[in-house]
Amino acid sequence: MTVRITARAEGAATVVALQGEINSTTSGGLQAQLLPHVGEGCKVLIDLTAVSYVSSAGLRTLLIVHRRAQQVAARVTLVGLSEEVHFVMSATGFLDFFDIEEDLDSALERAGR
């Protein structure tokens, strides 16, 4: 299983859409692909609508992205969390690290399209 990633500029933000499962097999490659999008002062919307599962390794990857964002004063918003992903992130306290939006339109509006 792999995670597919697509990125595009959308107004003032970069939308990074993920598809697949984020687990110990896929998290390393995902981290390498995500971090270059977290630049100084930028707004990154990580669209997880098509992500059905996040393991502890995936949470670690998201934590590294969060820490990088703090270092460079970037803002990372997670978009479209499934019920399962939301539950895992809530139970582990990860929801406190990110802005969360239900859908991409709301996230883009908040980011200042």
Residue, then its C-alpha position, 0 to 999 in steps of 0.5 A: m500500500t502506498v500513499r499518493i500525494t498531489a500538491r497544488a497552489e490554491g490562492a494563498a495556500t498550498v493544498v497537499a492531498l493524500q490518498g491511502e493509508i499512513n502507516s509504518t510502511t508509507s510514513g517515511g516517504l510521506q514525510a520526505q514529500l510533505l516537509p518541502h511544502v512547509g516553508e517560512g510563513c506559508k499556509v499548508l492544507i493537508d487534505l486527508t479526505a481520502v486517508s482511511y487509516v493513520s498509525s502511530a508512525g503516521l502520527r509521528t510524521l504529522l508531528i514532525v510536520h507540526r514541529r517544522a511548521q512551528q520552526v518556520a512560522a507556517r500554518v498547517t491545517l488538516v482537512g477532511l478527517s474521517e471518523e476513524v482518523h479523527f478518533v485516533m487523533s483526538a484520543t492521542g491529543f494530536l488535534d491540539f497541534f493543528d487547525i482542523e477543517e471539515d472540508l477543503d472549501s472551508a479551509l481555503e476560505r479561512a486561508g484567504r484563498 
